[in-house]
Amino acid sequence: MSGLLALLDDVAAIAKVAAASVDDVAGMAAKAGTKAAGVVIDDAAVTPKYVHGFEARRELPIIWKITKGSLFNKIVILLPLALLLNAFAPWAVTPLLMIGGAYLCFEGAEKVFHRLFPHADAEVEADLDVKDPAHLEEERVRGAIKTDFILSAEIMTIALAAIPGGSLWVEALTLAVVGVGITAAVYGAVALIVKMDDIGLHVAARARTAVGRGLGTGLVKGMPRLMALLSAVGTLAMLWVGGAIILHGLEVLGWPLLYDAIHHAAEAVAQGVAGPFAGFLGWLVTATLSGFFGVALGLLLIPLATRVIAPLIGGGGH
């Protein structure tokens, strides 16, 4: 009997440890997901363009294909690579984060540059020339999964950097929770966004009241504005997050001048404002200055990426 009680005590202790580990995983996953929020916003803002121009009935299947590709990127490829990196080359996490941050700065700055100086792009025009819808769909899906891989690599690396050292299985489970959770949130939101105009049309046609019909019509008319807003928010997020990653990486590598200057400026603003908005204004200063740094760095990277790197890998800018 005493042996059975001892066994039950051991089982209870193990259960407590397991429960604590689950709580730790949930807490670390939430923290890591928050750290990657800027990249997540960009991912959600970028994806809807890949279903533009297709029939309504093909929109959700395309998003589902991209979702499966995104999960494969995160769970099958990037998660094991992240764990190997953390185990055998933890020193490489910061440089890899900075490379990803530089890519985000380049992407954001390129969008700003094209908005300020619009010009014809032969590749874009060719992409818009719909000859074979099935072939075009496969090309769009491949392009979306390729873009997702880069953004997912940044998300998983940011998440890895935010996870405190611990057992391998806790790190793996945390990264898996982050990867699946972010993928579900991003592509669930994308599916809702791209179908919002269809929902609006349905409501406008079926509603029995003027208010309902007006709501449906408003959804249809408001979607172009929402898409434009998402595009702008995604660009700002890329520049802010990319710039912040580079600045923090420089600080970690021993060049803290710019990072400290921005941090002190944010502190000065926060201390000069009384009330509940002090923290928000401090964050806003940090995000704005990091974004300006991201724009400057991205503009410098555009000729390097388009004239040197792209020809070497046989690609081109977006």
N, C-alpha and C positions, 0 to 999 in steps of 0.2 A: 504493500500500500504506500509505504514511504517512497519507494522507487517511482510509483506512478505519479505521486504528488510532485516529486522532484522533476519528472519529465514534463508535467504540466507547467511547472514554474519556468522551465527552460523554454517551452513553447511560447508561454506568455511573454517572456523576455525577448525572444526572437520576434514575436509579433509587434512588440513595442518598437524595437529597432527598425523593423520593416515599415511600420506606420510613420516613424520619424523620418525615415529615408524618403518615403513617398511625399511627406510634407516638404522635405528639403528639395526634392526634385521639382515639385510644383512651385515653390518659392523661387528657386533658381531659374526655372523656365520663364516665370513671369518677369523676373528682373532682366534676363537675357533678351526676352522678346521686346521689352521696353527699350533696351539699348539699341536694338535694331529697328526701331520704329520708323526712322527716317527712310531707310532703304525699303521697308515694307510699303510706305506711302508711295514711293517711286514705283515699286513693282505694281501696285494696284492702279496707278495712274497710267503706266505704260501699256499694260496688257490689252485694254479695250480696243486699241487701234488694230489689233491683229484680226478682229472679226468684222472690221469695217468693210462694207461693200458686198458681204455675203447675204444670202437669203436668211430670213429670220429663223427658219427651221434648222439651219446649220450652225447658228451661233452657240447654243449650249453644247452640242457635240464637239465643236472646236475647243471651247473652254475646258471641257472634260479631258480632251487629249492633252492640252497644255498642262492641266492639273496633274495628270498621271506622269507626264514628263518631269514636272517640277518635283514631285515626290521621289521619283527615281534619282534625280539630281541630288537631292538633299540626303535621302536615307541610304541609298545604295552606293553612291560615289563619294559624296562630300563628308558624310558622318565618319566612315572609317578613316578617310584621309585626315580629318581633323583630329581624331584620337591618336593616330600615328604621329602626327605633327606634335601634338601636345606631349606625347610620351618620349619622343626621340629628338625633337628639335624645337623646344618651346621658345627658343630665342628667335625663331623665324616668324612667330605670330605677329609681332609688331610690324616688321617689314612687309609681310603679306597684307596686313590690314592697310598699310599705307599705299600699296599698289592698288588695292581695291578702291581706296579713297581717291587716288589720283584718277582712276577710271571714272568715278562718279563726277569728279570736278570737270573732266573732259566732256562727258555726256551732257552735263548741265550747261556748261559754257557753250558747247556747240549748238544747243537749242536756243540759247540767248542770242548767239551770233546769227543764226539763221532767221530768228525773229526780227532782228535789227537790220539785217542785210539779206533779204530773201532773194534767192536765185534758183534758177532751174536746175534740177538734178536728174540726169539721165536715168540713173538707177531707180529713183523714186517713180519717174514717169513710166518706166518699164514695168515696175511692180504694180502700178495702177492699171496697166493694160491687161484686162481680164480676157485671156484666150481660152484656157482650159480651167474651169472652176475647180475640178478635183485636184489638178496639179498645183494650182495656186493655193488651195487649202493646205496641201501637204507642205508647200514651201513656207507658208505663213506659220504653220505649227512648228516646223523645224526652226525657223527664225525666232519664234517666241521662246522655245525651249532653250535655244542657245543664249538668248538674252537673260532668261531666267537663271541659267547656270551661273552666269557672272554675278547676278544679284544674290542668288542663293549662297554662293561661295562667300560673299561679303556678310550675309546674314549669319551663316554658320560660324564664320571666323569671329565676328563680333560677339556672338553668343558664347563661343568657347572662351574668349577673353574675359567674359563677365562671370564665368563659372569658377568659384573658388576651388582650389585643389582638393581632390577627394578620390574615392575609389573609381575604378574604370567604369563599372557598370552604372554608377550614379551619373557620371559625366555622359555616358552613352545614352542613358534614358532621358536625361535632361535635354540633350541635343535632339533626340528623336521627338520629344514632346514639343520643343520649339519648332522643329521642322514641319511636323504634321499640323500643329496649331496655326502657324503662320500661313502655311499653304492653304488650309481650309478657310482661314479668314480672308486672305487676299482673293482667292478665286471664287469664293462665295460672294464676296462684295462685287467682284467683276461681273459675275453672272447676273446679279441683281441690277447692276448699272446698265448692262447692255440690253436687258429685257424691260427696263423701266418704260421705254416708249411704247412697247407692246402692251404692257400693263395699263398705261395711260389710255391707249386706244380702246382697250377692252372696257375700262371703267367708263370712258366717255360714251361708248356705244350702248352699254348695258345699264348705266345708272338711271334710276327712276326719278331723281331729283335734280334740280338745276345745280345745286351745290356739288353733287357727285359728278355730274357732267363737266362742271367747271374744274374740279380737281383733276379729272382725267385729261382734259385739254391742257391744263397747266403742267402736268407731268410731261406731256409730249413736247410742248413748247419750251419747257425748262431744261430738257436733256442736253441740247447743244451748249447751253451756258454751263451746266454742270460738268460736261466733258472738258470745256475750256478751262474751268476752274481747277479740275483735277490735273490737267496738264501743267498748269502754272504751279500748283502746289507740289507736284512731283518734281518739277525743275528746281524749285526753291529747296525742297528737301534734299535733292542730290547735292546741291552746292553747299548747303549748311552741313550735312552729314559728312560729305567728302572733305570739306575744309577742316572740320573739327577732328576727323580721323588723322589727317596729315599733321595738324598742329599738335595733337596729343602724342603722336608718334615721334615727332621731333623732340618733344619734351622728354619722352622716355629714353630716347637715344642720346640725350645730353645737350640738345639745343633748345632751351626753354624760353628764349627771348620773346618770340611772338605769342606763345601760349600764355606766358606770365603777363604780358602786356594786356592781352584781351581779358584775362581773368581779373586783373586789377581794375580795368575799366568797368567791368560788370559789377565788381564789388563796390566801386565808388558810386555808381548809379543806384544800386540797391540800398546803400547806406544813406544816400541823399533823399530817399523817398520813404516817407512813413506810411504805415498801413499794410494791408494784405497784398498790395500789388508790387511790393519791393522785390520779392523773389521772382515774380513773372518778368519784371523789367530787367532784372539782372540776367535772366535766361535770354530775354529778347536781345539784349546787347551782345551776349556771347554768340547767339545764333546769327545775328546780322553781321557781325565782324567776321565770324567764321565763313559766312556765305560770301562776303566780299573777297576774302582770301581765296575761297574756292573758285570764284569767277576769274580772278587774276591768274591763278595757277592753271585753270582750265584753258583759258585763252592762249597761254604760253604752250600748252600741250597740243593744241589743235594742229599746228603745222607739223609737229613731231609725229603725231598719230597718223595724220592723213598722208604725209609725204614720205615718211620713213617706215613706220611700223606697218601700216596697211599694205603698201606694195610688197613688203617682205613676206607677209602671211597670205597675200593674194586676196585681201578683203578691201573694204572701203568704209568711210564714215557712214553714220546713220542719216 
